[in-house]
Amino acid sequence: MKKILLLTCLAAARTFKASAQQIAIDKGWKFSIGDSMDWAAPGFDDSGWKPINLAHDWESQGYKGVDGFGWYRLHLTIPSSLKEKAFLKDSLSLVLNDVDDNDEVYLNGQLVAKYGGQKGTIKDGNYGPRRYSIAANNPAIHWDKDNVLAIRIFDTGGSGGLYGDKFTIGMVGLMDSVVINTDGAFVFGENNSLSKTI
């Protein structure tokens, strides 16, 4: 009975996860060291910026020992089919894995998300993955048109920037925040009931 219930829970999680449409946004980024709020604007000319690979930190791509501010920019189309096919249609999910150290996220020139550390300042060190939700009706989203995603990062030292293996944009899924505790025990209750921590 335990195994059947566990397999049912895992199958349900996979079904919901598979139905959550996402597009990879790990290719096509441009990068510059420095800081200017003009760089958030969609009309800013970034043709002189260097391409960067999100699989690696900026130090290993020619910016050794560079700390402080760096900006990433990406031109992308956000298809309305993401929203149309989603079970939950209210929020766009932006997954950045990982950010080193703090970040501000601009979509078409509008600040839509940020992680500023304990004091709310971008100059604190808070390395880690980010998952942001942006309301689907936010006017910063240009469905089926060109969008500019600009990410301002402050690196306090060591490795810096965006790097990792998962960078996606899609609709928030029903199971995004659900974690099944596979280590926890099943609890047998009255009337042959069975429960598991989720």
N, C-alpha and C positions, 0 to 999 in steps of 0.2 A: 504494500500500500504506500509506504514511504517513497519508494522509487518511482511509482506511477505519478504521485503528486509532484515530486521534484521534476520529473521529465515534462509534465504538463506545464509547470511554471516556466521552465526554461524554453519550451516551445512557444509559449505565449510571449515571452520577452523577445525572442527572435522574430516573431511575426510582427510585433509592434516596431521593433528596431528596423526591420527590413522595409516597413512601410514609410518610415521617416526618410523623405527625399533629401539628399545632401549633394552638394557639388564641392569637389576639391578646389582649394584656392592656394595650392602650394607652388604654383609656377607663374612666371611672368612678373615678379616683383622687381621694383627698382629701389635703390638705396642711396642715402646721402648722410654723411656725418655733419653735425651742426644742428642749429635750431632756428627756425623761422615759422611763425604761425601762418605765413603766406603759403607754406607747403601743404596745408590742409585743403586749400581751395581746389576745386575740380579743374579750373582753367589754368592752373599753374603749369608751366612748361617744364616737365621733368625729363625731356629728351636727353639732357646731358648727364643724367644720373646713371649709375652703374647697375647692371643686373646683379641680383644676389640669390643665392641658393638657400632656401629655408631649412635644409637638412643640416646646416652648420651655422655656428655663431659668426658674428662679423669679424672677430679677431682672426679666425682661420681663413678669412677671405680677403686678406690684404689690409686689415685695420688693427694689426697687433698693438696691444697696449692702449687702444683708444677707449676711454671711458667718457661718460657724459651723454649728450643727446645724439640720437640717430633717428632718421625717419625712413619708413618703408611706404611705398605707394604701389597700388595695383589698380589697373583698369579692368572692370569686369561687368558682365551682364547678369542681372539677377532675374531669372525667368519667373513669370507669374505662375507657370505650371507647378512650381514648388508649393505655392499657396493653394492652388486649386486641388492638388492631389493629397494635401496634408489632412490628417484627422483633426488636428488642432490648427486653426488658421489665424491665430491672433499674434504670434510672435516669430520673428526670425532669430535663428540661433547662429552665433559666430563662435567658432572654436579655434583658439590659438594655443598651440602646444609647442613650445613653452615660451614664456616671456621673461627676459632677464634684463632689467629688474622690474621697473614699473612702466605703465603705458597709458596712453590716451588714444582712443579710436575715433576717427573722423570719417563720416560717410558723406560724400559730396559737400564737404566743408562744414558739416554740423557735428559737434561733439555728441556721440551716441553712447559711449561707454568709457570708463576709466577705472584704473586700479591704482590708488595713491598711497597705500600703506597706512600705518597706524595714525599718522597725523594728517592724512589727507593730502600729502605733498607727493609729487611725482619723484622727488629726489630721495626717497627712502628705498631700501633694498628689499624687494619682495619677489623673488624668483618663483616661477611656477606656471602651471597651465591656467588658461582663462577660458571661460564659457560665458558669453554675454548674450542677453536676450534684447532684441530691439522690436518694439511694437510694429506689427505689420502695416499699420496705418500711419507710421511716422513719415512725414513728408520728405525726409532725407533719402528714403528709398525710392529709386526710380525703376519701377518694375519694367522689364523687357527693354531697358535702355542702358546706355553706358553709365556706369557708376565709378566713382573713384573712392577707394578705401585707402586712407592714409593713417598710419600708426606712428605715433611719436613715442619713443622709448628713451628712458633715462637709465643708464648703466652705472652702478656705483663702483664697479671694479671687477676684475676677472673677465670671464666670458660675458658677452653682451648681445642683445638683440632678440630676434625671433628665431627659434630653431627647434627642431623636433620632427615628428613624423605624422602629425595630424593637424591639418589646417582646412576647415570646412565652413561652408555657409549653407543653411537650410532652414526648414521650419522646425520650431520646437516640437519634439515628439512626446508622446504620452509617457514613454518609458525613460526619458532623458535623465530624470533624477531618481529613478528607482534602482536600488541595488539589492540583489538577493544574497543574503548571508548564507553561503554554502557551508560555512564552518559551524554554524549554529545547529542545535539539536531540534528535531521535531518534537512538538509537545502533544502528547495524547491527552485528550480531555474526556468529558462525559459524553455518553451516547455515541461512542466511537468517533468523536471529532478529532481532527488532526490540524495543527497549526505550525507555521514556520515564520521566523522573523524576516521581514522584508524592509 
